[in-house]
Amino acid sequence: MDDAVLQRFAVVLALVGMALHLAALAENPSQGFLTIGFGVLLLALALGGAPVTRELFEADANRTETERETTRAEPPGAESPDADGQT
């Protein structure tokens, strides 16, 4: 599923969850957060955050790979080939 479609679905799911939660609280205020609507809201949060989390993991993986390549390319304290002025 495309990320944009997944995020739109999560927004709609959150709206439905909020409506269910408020309806359940209106019927029985003593139940607090323990409603089906609150569970739906948590599901929407998980679905909506999935693309963001994936992007963060990809960015971290790319950063780590770049650091590894930099470390392999030139160890600390090593002189570059043209350090003596030759090109």
Salt bridges, closest charged atoms under 4 A:
ASP3 OD1 - ARG54 NH1 2.80
ASP60 OD1 - ARG63 NH2 2.65
GLU65 OE1 - ARG68 NH1 3.10
GLU67 OE2 - ARG63 NH1 2.90
